[in-house]
Amino acid sequence: MMDQRFDRDYQAARATFHDSIDHFIRDAMASFRALDAIQFAAPWQQKAARRCDPARPGLTWR
């Protein structure tokens, strides 16, 4: 009887522990993705979406 109760409590605690580890890893990866986006998608490295067309005279925008 005590062994069954111990095993049930142990399995429940183990499942909770693994869920918390999964949650921690998910949050850590989201943080790393945000830092990666900040570092490698800098606005000064992106090309402008609207540029002047050199083939057309005047202020014609694409």
C-alpha positions in Angstrom: 0.0 0.0 0.0 2.8 2.5 0.9 4.7 1.5 -2.2 1.8 2.2 -4.5 1.2 5.6 -2.8 4.9 6.5 -3.0 5.0 5.5 -6.7 1.8 7.5 -7.5 3.3 10.6 -5.8 6.7 10.0 -7.4 5.2 9.8 -10.9 3.0 12.9 -10.4 6.0 14.9 -9.1 8.1 13.6 -12.0 5.5 14.7 -14.5 5.3 18.1 -13.0 9.0 18.4 -13.0 9.3 17.5 -16.6 6.5 19.9 -17.5 8.3 22.7 -15.7 11.6 21.9 -17.6 9.7 22.0 -20.9 8.2 25.3 -20.0 11.6 26.7 -19.0 13.1 25.6 -22.3 10.3 27.0 -24.3 10.7 30.4 -22.6 14.4 30.4 -23.0 14.1 29.6 -26.7 11.6 32.5 -27.1 14.1 34.8 -25.4 17.0 33.6 -27.7 14.8 34.1 -30.7 14.0 37.7 -29.6 17.7 38.4 -29.0 18.6 36.9 -32.4 16.0 39.1 -34.1 17.3 42.2 -32.4 20.9 41.5 -33.3 20.6 40.1 -36.8 17.5 42.1 -38.1 18.9 45.5 -37.3 16.9 48.3 -39.1 20.0 49.9 -40.5 20.8 46.6 -42.3 17.5 46.4 -44.0 17.0 47.8 -47.5 14.3 50.5 -47.9 11.0 49.1 -49.2 10.4 52.2 -51.4 13.2 53.4 -53.6 13.4 56.0 -56.3 13.4 54.3 -59.8 16.5 55.6 -61.6 15.0 54.7 -65.0 12.2 57.2 -64.6 12.8 60.9 -64.2 11.2 62.8 -61.3 10.1 61.5 -58.0 8.5 58.2 -59.1 8.3 55.6 -56.3 8.0 51.9 -56.7 
